[in-house]
Amino acid sequence: MLSYQHAYHAGNLADLHKHALLAAAMEYLTRKDKPLSYLETHAGRGLYDLTAPEAQKTGEAEQGIDRALAQGWLPEDHPLIRALAAIRASRGPQIYPGSPLIADHFLRYDDRAHLAELHPAEFAALRRVAGFAALHQQDGFQMAQAICPPDPRRGMLLIDPSYEVKTDYAAIPRQIGLIARKWNVGVIALWYPILSDHRHFAMTAQLVTDFPEALISEVAFPPARPGHAMIGSGMWILNPPWGLADQARALERMFRDRA
C-alpha cells in the first residue's frame, strides 16, 4: 500500500493538467492581501529530477512537460510556466517541482502550509525541500480532518492520492464531505486518474450529487505506453477561485488540440 513513487511519473500529462490548475488557483488566491493556508494530503517528495533513472525509465516527462514547453502549449505568462522557470532557476534546469513546491512559489511570508506524506522515503525527501511547511508523516485525510478549519481560514486543500487502495474511490466523497462541513470557505481540489475501466465514475457521480456547484475538469490523452491504463486526468474543485473555470476550459481545448 506504500509502493507508489511519483518519480516515475513526474512531469507527465496528468501533472501538466493538475499543476496548471493548481498554479492558476494559487496565483489568484495570493492576489488578495490576506494570509491563507495551503494543505496537501499526499505531498510526495516535492521535487523530482527528470534525469533520474525513474523518470528516464518511463519517459512520461518527455511526453508531458518537455513536449509542452518545446511546443509552447501554455503561454509564457501562465502561472505554471512562471513558477517552473523560477524553481528551475534556483534548483536546476532538469528539475520538475511537485505540487508542494509549485504552491510554495506563490506563498507569502504570512501564509501557512501543511503537507502530509505517509511513505517513509518520500517523507524523508520532502523534509529536505519543504522547510517552508509544517510536515506531517501521517495519513493525509487524518491530517486534514485534524487541522480544518485551518488558521488562516482562507486557503486551499489539494487531495492527490495514488489510488493504490481501490477503496479510495468509495471513501473520498465522505472524506471531502467531512472536511467541507468544517471548512466551508476552503478551495478543496481533488485530482483523479481517468483509467480505461472508468473506475472513477461512481466517485465523481457521488461528488456531483453532494456538491453540484463544484468545478470538474477532465482531459484525455493517449496512454504513456502500450497497456498503460491511464488515458486522462481529472480535477474536481469545490469553491473554485474566480476565473478558474475559464482556465480549465482553455486547458481542455489545449489537450484536445495538442495531446
QUIBEL-V137886 format. One line per field, one symbol per residue. ss: DSSP state (a for helix, b for strand, c for the rest). phi: phi as a letter, one per 20 degrees, with the letter a starting at -180 (. if undefined). burial: b if it has 24 or more other C-alpha atoms within 12 Angstrom, else e. A space follows every 10 residues. Layout:
# QUIBEL-V137886
ss=???
phi=???
burial=???
This chain:
# QUIBEL-V137886
ss=cccccaaacc ccaaaaaaaa aaaaaaaaac ccccccbbbb ccccccbbbc ccaaaaaaca aaaaaaaaaa acccccccaa aaaaaaaaaa acccbbbcaa aaaaaacccc cbbbbbccca aaaaaaaaac cccbbbccca aaaaaaaccc ccccbbbbbc cccccccaaa aaaaaaaaaa aaccccbbbb bbbbbccccc aaaaaaaaaa ccccbbbbbb cccccccccb bbbbbbbbcc cccaaaaaaa aaaaaaaac
phi=.cefcfgfcg mffffgffff fgfffffffe ffecfbddcb ecfmenbcef efgffffemf fffdffffff dmfdffefgf fffffffffd dpfdecffgg ffffgefdfd eccccdbefg ffffffgfcd ffcedceagf ffffffefff cfffqbcddc felfeffgff efgfgfffff ffcfefeddc ebfddfelff gfffffffff cfefeccccd bfgfagnfee crcccdcelf fgnfffffff ffffffedf
burial=eeeebbbbbb bbbbbbbbbb bbbbbbbbbb eeeebbbbbb bbbbbbbbbb beeebeebbb bbbbbbebbe eebbeeebbb bbbbbebeee eeebbbbbbb bbbbbbbbee bbbbbbbbbe ebbebbbebb ebbbbbbbbb bebbbebbbb eebbbbbbbb bbbeeeebbe ebbebbbebb eebebbbbbb bbbbbeeeeb eebbeebeee beebbbbbbb bbbbeeeeeb bbbbbbbbbb beebbebbeb bbebbeeeb
